[in-house]
Amino acid sequence: MSSENNDPSKHPATLLAKDLIRCASIAPNDAGAQLLLRKRLETKGFDVTAVDVDGVLNTWACYGTEGPLMVFAVHADVVPSGDANDWTSPPFEPEIREGKLFGRGAADMKGPLSAAVIAVEQFLIKQKKAMPLRIGFIIAGDEEPVNNHGTQDVLDYLKKEDVTIDYCMVTEPTSLSTFGDIIKVGRRGSINGFLTLLGKQGHSAYPELAMNPVHQSFKALQSLTERVWDQGDEHFPAAGFQITNVAAGTGAANVIPGKFNVQFNLRHGPGLSLEMVDASIRQTLDGAGLRYELKCVSDAKPFKTKQGILTQICREVVSEFSSQEPHLSTGGGTSDARFIAPHSRELVEFGLVGDTSHHVDEHIIIYDLVRLVRVYEKILDQLIDLA
Ligand SMILES: [Zn+2]
């Protein structure tokens, strides 16, 4: 056994993750993360293509010319750290404390990204010249904030080049509380609603001359939050409706507001559509006799991946290295998997425990990072046995 296996803090995946954390890659600023990865993959024999759009750096990298294509889909950007003073150690200066690697992006997803790169490197060392499997990396530079230019641009490039993906592993932090408890095989959909309830502005001392849209809509809004939108199923949790922003009033203490703006977000499975949600909300508001303007927008459509050989291999390998049977889930937020799934024969998402993703003091257990390298490497070993 090599020394890096004995000391996870010296493992090449830990070292690469630390180098990447040092790049404060908050989109659209890449801060060197993409260039570091491009250079590294190029050195290992990858054909590297820059897919840069409007100042956002994205990368497509491919190794090999024969056989099915297995793609690791990653993103090199991170969310902002918030006030750096709230962190125990500076967010962009990686630090290891008590077996954990701290830094913005450690879990989401510079740790898992590094695990994928190192797993592929270790896998390639073992291969003979003619390898019956191609390996690709989609490295998005703009996943976290707005998805303006990222994975979708790389996919457009691949379509143009007639490249089709056979297997895809998205390295988002899918585990919930312990390494290997969850593999994602799809994602819920997300609908955003923008509702303006219309009343009549007036003096708070003369409510009979005004119409308060806040008071008028209380019951209807409450019924929307309490509604069972769908029951969920084996793979999809029940839908959840959350009011996310409210605004009303002029700022004066004695003025009844004329308008009440309410934003909401609904996470849902395939049993609900944008049209159904829109109609149901209108029915409730109309039933309460409210005047309103409503716009519902689908942010992400729900999807479930085709479950075949990759899911099966992933399941077996994860349970081998985590000593538990992973649950196949579609819970949590959205990810770029929703863009890739329609273009990939099979897709799964598996990464580290994500409970500190986007939080102050984001961190991962470095032993888990090393286990993740082994998981990704073994998945490649199994795929090549089949190829
Ligand atoms: Zn992420």
Boltz pocket constraint, residues with backbone or C-beta under 6 A from the ligand:
constraints:
  - pocket:
      binder: B
      contacts: [[A, 75], [A, 108], [A, 109], [A, 143], [A, 172], [A, 173]]
      max_distance: 6.0
